[in-house]
Amino acid sequence: MTLPRGVRLLRTRIDLLDATMRRLLRRRRSLVFRLGRIKRAHGLPPTDAEREQAMLRRAEADGARIGLAPDLARDLLETCLRLCRSALEPSDGTVMPELRPTARERLLALLPPPARLAPLLSRLPSAPLARLAERALGQTLSAPLAEGELDPIEGRTLAIEAVDVGLRIAVVVRERRLRVVEADSPAEATIRGNLTDLMRLAARVEDADTLFFHRALQLTGDVELGLTARNLLDRLTWERLPLGPRILLHRAARLAEAARSAYRARRRNAHDDTPPGLPRTP
């Protein structure tokens, strides 16, 4: 039976979320394992009942705030705590399998962070980059532009800065078309962040509220204009965007996010401050 396209797309998004949850659980177990080693080195008990109860109360409150049943939020955290407790008290010399990087992670860890590309990007001519950005953004937002959904920011200049690679793009909506203007043009509002976090925002890998709350992104200038633009884009249905650019952007954002995590894990392990006498994590 051939499934409707909408069903296939939503199932793909569900599968991606499931994979993300598995990676988060894997990462949590790794952190708990490291915590257990430090606790043993300082003679501390492996578990803290008071802290766990505070975590469960916080889970219930967070669940209620985001529309998740408090008891379900509590059950999810209790399941997570139970799965991670075994990492707190492994047998002597045990190395949790989750701490061993996969072949993909080892390969991704070799990729340089985007900041290393800044000197190269600074030598590229700006005009071709501007045309490429204008074409990509214009195609991606062609439907909402044609239907006038971005009319409220007509004639207003916004800038996007990838601070780690030294790139800045200034855009303006004119006559229902998106134009990229001179990079050094004054902007009424600017969104700043690292390239990876900007890609996560554009690909809907992470929501804007979370990125701004954690200061991964910053909004400067006319805050009202910036929020208006963000709200307009948030209301766009992801499935309305062209399939090709959507898949490419999502995969690129996921790859950049995975590469950053692998690179940070490699650096963290290289500078591991494990007390002497304890087994070192490979």
C-alpha positions in Angstrom: 0.0 0.0 0.0 1.3 3.4 -1.0 1.2 5.8 2.0 0.3 9.4 1.5 3.3 11.8 1.3 2.3 13.5 4.5 2.4 10.3 6.4 5.8 9.4 5.1 7.2 12.9 6.0 5.8 12.8 9.5 7.1 9.3 10.1 10.5 10.5 9.0 10.4 13.3 11.5 9.3 10.9 14.2 12.2 8.6 13.4 14.6 11.5 13.6 13.2 12.5 17.0 13.5 8.9 18.3 17.1 8.8 17.2 17.7 12.1 19.0 16.2 10.7 22.2 18.5 7.6 22.0 21.5 9.8 21.5 20.5 12.0 24.5 20.1 8.9 26.7 23.5 7.6 25.6 25.1 10.9 26.4 23.4 11.0 29.8 24.7 7.6 30.7 28.2 8.7 29.7 27.9 11.8 32.0 26.5 9.7 34.9 29.5 7.2 34.5 32.0 10.1 34.7 30.1 11.4 37.8 30.2 8.0 39.4 34.0 7.9 39.0 34.5 11.3 40.6 32.1 10.4 43.5 34.0 7.2 44.2 37.3 9.1 44.2 35.9 11.5 46.9 34.2 8.8 48.9 30.7 10.1 48.1 27.6 7.9 47.9 26.6 6.9 44.3 23.0 8.2 44.6 21.4 11.2 46.1 17.7 10.6 47.0 17.1 14.2 47.8 18.4 15.4 44.5 16.4 12.8 42.6 13.2 13.9 44.3 13.9 17.5 43.4 14.6 16.4 39.8 11.2 14.6 39.7 9.4 17.6 41.1 11.0 19.8 38.5 10.1 17.3 35.7 6.4 17.5 36.8 6.5 21.3 36.8 8.2 21.4 33.4 5.7 18.9 32.0 2.8 21.0 33.1 4.3 24.1 31.6 4.8 22.6 28.1 1.4 20.7 28.1 2.8 17.3 29.1 0.9 15.4 31.8 3.0 15.8 35.0 2.7 12.1 35.9 3.9 11.2 32.4 6.9 13.6 32.7 7.7 12.1 36.1 7.5 8.5 34.7 9.8 9.4 31.8 12.4 10.8 34.2 12.1 7.8 36.5 12.7 5.5 33.6 15.8 7.5 32.6 17.1 7.5 36.2 16.7 3.8 36.4 18.5 3.1 33.1 21.4 5.4 34.2 21.9 4.1 37.7 23.9 1.1 36.5 26.5 3.6 35.2 27.0 4.9 38.7 28.2 1.7 40.2 30.0 -0.4 37.6 32.3 -3.1 38.7 35.9 -2.1 39.2 37.7 -1.3 35.9 34.5 -1.4 33.9 34.3 0.9 31.0 30.8 1.7 29.9 30.3 0.7 26.2 28.4 4.0 25.7 31.6 5.9 26.4 33.5 4.4 23.5 33.0 6.6 20.4 31.6 5.0 17.4 33.4 4.9 14.1 31.2 7.7 12.8 32.0 9.8 15.9 35.7 9.3 15.5 35.5 10.4 11.9 33.4 13.4 12.7 35.8 14.4 15.5 38.5 14.9 12.9 36.5 17.6 11.1 37.7 21.1 12.1 35.2 23.4 13.8 33.6 26.1 11.5 35.8 28.8 13.1 38.8 27.2 11.4 37.2 28.0 8.1 37.1 31.8 8.8 40.4 32.7 7.2 39.4 30.8 4.0 35.9 32.3 3.8 37.3 35.8 4.3 39.2 35.4 1.0 36.1 34.5 -1.0 34.5 37.2 -3.1 31.4 38.5 -1.4 29.3 39.0 -4.5 28.9 35.3 -5.5 28.2 34.4 -1.9 25.5 37.1 -1.8 23.9 35.8 -5.0 24.0 32.2 -3.8 22.4 33.2 -0.5 19.7 35.3 -2.2 18.8 32.4 -4.5 18.7 29.8 -1.8 16.6 32.0 0.6 14.3 33.1 -2.3 13.6 29.5 -3.3 13.1 28.3 0.2 10.6 31.2 1.0 9.1 31.5 -2.4 5.6 30.4 -1.4 5.2 32.6 1.8 6.7 35.5 -0.1 4.3 35.1 -3.0 1.3 34.9 -0.6 2.3 38.0 1.2 3.1 36.3 4.5 6.2 38.4 4.9 4.6 41.7 4.0 4.7 43.0 7.6 8.5 43.3 7.4 8.5 44.9 3.9 11.4 47.3 3.4 13.0 46.4 6.8 16.6 45.2 6.8 17.6 42.3 9.0 21.0 40.8 9.3 22.2 37.3 10.2 25.8 36.9 11.5 27.7 33.6 11.9 30.2 35.0 14.3 32.5 32.0 14.4 33.2 32.1 10.6 32.9 35.9 10.2 30.0 35.8 7.8 27.2 38.4 7.7 24.1 38.5 5.4 21.8 41.4 5.3 18.3 40.8 3.7 15.3 42.9 2.9 11.9 42.1 1.5 10.9 44.3 -1.4 7.8 43.8 -3.6 7.4 40.2 -2.2 10.9 39.2 -3.1 13.8 38.6 -0.8 16.9 40.7 -1.6 20.4 40.3 -0.1 22.0 43.7 0.2 25.6 44.7 1.0 26.9 42.7 3.9 28.0 45.9 5.7 24.6 47.6 5.2 23.1 48.9 8.5 20.5 46.5 9.8 17.5 47.3 12.0 17.8 44.0 13.7 20.5 41.3 13.8 20.5 37.7 14.8 24.0 36.5 15.9 25.2 33.0 16.7 27.6 30.3 15.6 27.1 28.8 12.2 26.0 25.4 13.6 23.3 27.0 15.8 22.0 29.1 13.0 21.7 26.0 10.8 19.9 24.2 13.6 17.4 27.1 13.8 16.9 27.3 10.0 16.4 23.5 9.7 14.0 23.4 12.7 16.3 21.0 14.5 15.9 23.3 17.5 13.3 25.8 18.3 14.1 29.5 18.5 13.0 29.9 22.1 15.4 27.2 23.3 18.4 28.7 21.3 17.8 32.2 22.6 17.1 31.1 26.1 20.5 29.3 26.2 22.2 32.2 24.6 23.2 30.2 21.6 21.6 33.0 19.6 21.3 36.7 20.3 19.0 39.3 18.9 20.2 42.9 18.8 18.8 46.2 17.4 15.1 46.6 17.0 13.9 43.6 19.1 10.3 44.1 18.0 11.3 43.7 14.4 13.4 40.7 15.1 10.6 39.0 17.1 8.1 39.8 14.3 10.3 38.2 11.7 10.9 35.2 13.9 7.2 34.7 14.6 6.4 35.0 10.9 8.9 32.3 10.1 7.8 30.2 13.0 4.2 30.1 11.6 5.4 28.7 8.3 4.6 25.1 7.9 7.8 23.2 7.4 6.2 20.9 4.9 5.4 23.8 2.6 9.0 24.5 2.0 10.6 22.9 -1.1 11.5 19.3 -0.4 15.0 19.4 -1.8 16.3 22.4 0.2 14.5 21.1 3.2 16.2 17.7 3.2 19.6 19.3 2.4 19.4 21.8 5.1 18.2 19.3 7.7 20.9 16.8 6.9 23.6 19.6 6.9 22.4 20.9 10.3 22.4 17.4 11.8 25.9 16.7 10.4 27.2 20.0 11.8 25.6 19.3 15.2 27.0 15.8 15.3 30.5 17.0 14.3 30.5 19.7 17.0 29.5 17.1 19.7 32.1 14.6 18.5 34.8 17.3 18.4 33.9 18.5 21.9 33.9 15.0 23.3 37.4 14.4 21.8 38.7 17.5 23.4 37.0 16.7 26.7 38.5 13.2 26.8 41.9 14.7 25.9 41.8 16.9 28.9 40.0 14.5 31.2 40.7 15.5 34.8 40.1 12.0 36.2 41.8 11.6 39.6 45.0 9.4 39.5 44.5 5.7 40.1 41.1 5.6 38.4 40.6 3.8 35.0 40.8 6.3 32.1 38.0 6.3 29.6 39.2 5.5 26.1 
